[in-house]
């Protein structure tokens, strides 16, 4: 009788994400961007664990340079970079969030006396410690080898921007261009927008797209994207957002607006209104 041997491989790994408010079904983080200035030298961030298992994270800093297409490149130690990490005290540096519990991370900014004007930024990495954290989810897979399976335990790590502003002013934003583009969802179209930025600080806000099909129709919101920044290291930024429509009807009026949020609430960064042809 042939004895079938079974081998199960357990793989633990972390995925670093750029966050929205609901980062993952099991873990919520608020806020997803930390801002500090002379009026707010101390602030907090709350982690909410909605799962049935504990999560333990090690907190550390990393510096990342934004790209025009919305990505990031790591900053090397030899590069000059307006890093915020040496000015900010974070506690605790390791945190365990029990099931259905909250934990708070505290930030304190201590600016040096000779700090030049400008915006400073580092990213706080919350790196899961797999040996003492329960997986957020489990994936199973069969291999071609008889009796051999792979079980993958998903562990989620996160990175959030921490921004410090010292003697800065709101930037100037202009919209350079808008064009229709395809999206991954073949049933929808998207809009690609290119914005220009000047000044010594980042912008922050949301992009909304409104459409009026004709003079007798109501105005519809056909897309909205929140928590979008254009950072000081880039003068140009491209955003692509999907619409709820497969196409914009001929003759419809469309308004695209980039509007400020949080500390910039009430600011209209840029807008364009056009009629579809």
C-alpha positions in Angstrom: 0.0 0.0 0.0 1.4 3.3 -1.0 1.7 5.8 1.8 0.8 9.3 0.7 2.8 11.9 2.4 1.4 15.4 2.7 3.5 18.5 3.0 2.0 21.9 4.0 4.2 25.0 3.6 3.3 28.1 5.6 4.4 31.4 4.1 4.1 34.6 6.1 4.6 37.9 4.3 3.6 41.5 4.5 2.1 43.8 1.9 2.7 47.5 2.2 -0.3 49.6 1.1 -1.1 53.3 0.5 -4.1 53.7 2.6 -7.6 54.8 2.4 -9.7 55.1 5.6 -10.8 51.5 5.6 -7.4 50.0 4.9 -8.5 46.4 5.2 -11.7 44.8 6.4 -9.8 43.6 9.5 -7.9 46.8 10.4 -9.0 50.5 10.3 -6.6 53.4 10.7 -7.6 57.0 11.3 -6.3 59.4 10.1 -4.5 57.9 7.1 -2.3 61.0 6.8 -0.8 62.8 9.8 -0.3 66.6 9.6 1.7 68.6 12.2 2.5 72.3 12.4 3.0 75.0 15.0 -0.6 74.9 16.0 -0.7 71.1 16.2 2.6 69.8 17.6 1.0 66.8 19.2 -1.5 64.5 17.6 -2.7 60.8 17.6 -3.6 58.0 15.2 -6.0 55.2 16.1 -5.9 51.6 15.0 -9.1 49.6 15.2 -8.9 45.8 14.9 -12.2 44.4 13.7 -10.9 40.8 13.4 -11.0 37.9 15.8 -7.2 37.8 16.2 -4.5 40.0 17.6 -2.2 42.1 15.4 1.2 43.2 16.5 3.1 45.9 14.5 6.6 47.3 14.8 6.7 51.1 13.9 9.6 52.5 12.0 10.3 55.4 9.6 11.1 55.4 5.9 11.5 58.3 3.4 9.8 58.0 0.0 9.8 60.4 -2.9 6.5 60.9 -4.7 6.3 60.4 -8.5 4.2 62.2 -11.0 2.0 59.1 -11.6 1.2 58.6 -7.9 3.8 56.1 -6.9 6.8 56.4 -4.6 10.6 55.8 -4.8 12.6 55.1 -1.7 15.1 57.9 -0.8 18.7 56.8 -0.4 20.7 57.8 2.6 23.0 59.9 0.3 20.2 62.0 -1.0 19.2 65.3 0.4 15.6 65.0 1.6 13.4 67.1 3.8 12.8 64.3 6.3 10.6 64.7 9.3 11.5 61.6 11.2 14.3 63.1 13.3 12.0 65.8 14.6 9.1 63.6 15.6 8.8 61.3 18.6 6.4 58.4 18.1 5.2 56.2 20.9 4.8 53.3 21.3 7.3 51.8 18.8 5.6 48.4 19.0 1.8 48.0 19.3 -0.5 45.1 19.8 -4.2 45.5 18.9 -6.4 42.9 20.3 -9.5 41.6 18.6 -12.3 44.3 18.5 -10.0 46.7 20.3 -8.5 50.2 19.6 -4.9 51.3 20.2 -3.5 54.8 20.0 -0.2 56.0 18.5 1.0 59.4 19.7 3.1 61.9 17.7 5.1 64.8 19.2 6.9 67.3 16.9 10.0 69.0 18.3 11.3 71.5 15.7 14.9 72.7 16.0 15.3 76.4 16.6 17.1 77.0 13.2 14.6 74.9 11.1 14.3 76.4 7.5 10.9 77.2 6.2 9.3 74.4 4.2 7.4 71.1 4.3 9.0 68.0 5.8 7.7 64.4 5.3 8.5 60.9 6.3 6.3 57.8 6.1 5.5 55.7 9.2 5.7 52.0 8.4 3.5 49.7 10.6 5.2 46.4 9.9 3.4 43.3 11.0 5.3 40.9 13.2 4.1 37.5 11.8 5.3 35.3 14.6 3.0 36.9 17.2 0.2 38.1 14.8 -2.7 36.0 13.6 -3.2 36.1 9.8 -5.8 38.4 8.3 -6.8 35.7 5.8 -5.7 32.3 4.5 -5.3 31.1 1.0 -5.0 27.5 0.0 -3.5 26.1 -3.3 -2.7 22.7 -4.7 0.5 22.0 -6.6 1.2 19.5 -9.3 3.1 17.4 -6.9 0.8 14.7 -5.3 0.0 15.3 -1.7 1.7 18.7 -1.6 -0.3 21.9 -0.8 0.6 25.4 0.0 -1.2 27.4 2.6 -0.5 31.1 2.5 -1.2 33.3 5.6 -1.8 36.9 4.6 -0.2 39.5 6.9 -0.9 43.2 6.1 1.6 46.0 6.7 0.9 49.7 6.1 2.7 53.0 5.5 1.2 56.4 6.1 2.6 59.9 5.3 3.5 62.1 8.2 3.7 65.8 7.1 5.3 68.7 9.1 4.8 72.3 7.9 7.0 75.1 9.1 6.2 78.6 7.8 4.6 77.5 4.6 1.8 78.9 2.4 -0.9 77.1 0.5 0.4 76.0 -3.0 -1.0 77.2 -6.3 -2.6 74.5 -8.4 -3.6 74.6 -12.1 -5.2 72.0 -14.3 -3.2 71.4 -17.4 -5.3 68.9 -19.3 -8.1 66.4 -19.2 -8.7 63.4 -21.5 -10.8 60.3 -21.6 -9.0 57.0 -21.0 -10.0 53.4 -20.8 -10.1 51.7 -17.4 -9.6 48.1 -16.2 -13.4 47.8 -16.0 -14.5 47.7 -19.6 -17.9 48.9 -18.7 -16.6 52.3 -17.5 -14.5 55.1 -18.9 -12.0 57.2 -17.0 -10.6 60.7 -16.9 -6.9 61.4 -16.8 -6.1 64.8 -15.4 -2.7 66.6 -15.2 -2.2 69.2 -12.5 0.7 71.7 -12.0 1.8 72.8 -8.6 4.0 75.7 -7.3 4.9 76.7 -3.8 6.6 75.2 -0.8 3.8 73.0 0.5 1.7 70.1 -0.7 -2.0 70.2 -1.6 -4.6 67.9 -0.2 -8.2 67.3 -1.2 -10.6 65.5 -3.4 -11.5 65.4 -7.1 -15.1 65.3 -8.1 -16.7 65.0 -11.5 -20.2 66.2 -12.1 -22.3 65.8 -15.3 -25.5 67.4 -16.5 -26.9 65.5 -19.5 -28.9 68.4 -20.8 -30.4 71.7 -19.7 -33.4 69.9 -18.1 -31.5 67.2 -16.3 -30.2 67.3 -12.7 -26.5 67.5 -12.0 -25.1 64.0 -11.3 -21.9 63.1 -9.4 -20.2 60.5 -11.7 -16.9 60.2 -9.8 -15.3 61.3 -6.6 -11.8 60.5 -5.3 -10.7 61.6 -1.8 -7.4 62.2 0.0 -5.3 63.2 -3.0 -2.0 65.1 -2.5 0.5 66.8 -4.8 3.7 66.9 -2.8 6.4 69.6 -3.0 9.0 67.4 -4.7 6.9 67.2 -7.9 5.6 70.1 -10.0 3.2 68.0 -12.0 0.9 65.2 -11.0 -1.4 62.9 -13.1 -4.6 61.5 -11.6 -6.7 58.9 -13.3 -10.2 58.3 -11.9 -12.9 55.9 -13.1 -16.4 57.3 -13.9 -19.7 55.6 -13.1 -20.6 56.0 -16.8 -19.6 53.9 -19.8 -19.4 57.1 -21.8 -20.4 60.8 -21.5 -23.3 61.6 -23.7 -22.7 64.1 -26.6 -23.7 67.6 -25.5 -23.5 66.9 -21.8 -21.9 69.5 -19.5 -19.1 68.2 -17.3 -17.4 69.9 -14.4 -14.1 68.6 -13.0 -13.0 70.1 -9.7 -10.0 69.5 -7.3 -11.2 70.9 -4.0 -9.3 71.2 -0.7 -10.1 69.1 2.4 -9.1 69.0 6.1 -6.8 72.0 6.6 -7.6 73.2 3.1 -11.4 72.9 3.5 -13.1 75.5 1.3 -10.3 76.0 -1.2 -11.0 75.3 -4.8 -7.6 74.3 -6.2 -8.6 74.0 -9.8 -11.7 73.4 -12.0 -12.7 73.0 -15.6 -16.1 72.9 -17.2 -16.5 71.5 -20.7 -19.2 70.3 -23.1 -18.8 66.7 -24.4 -18.5 66.4 -28.2 
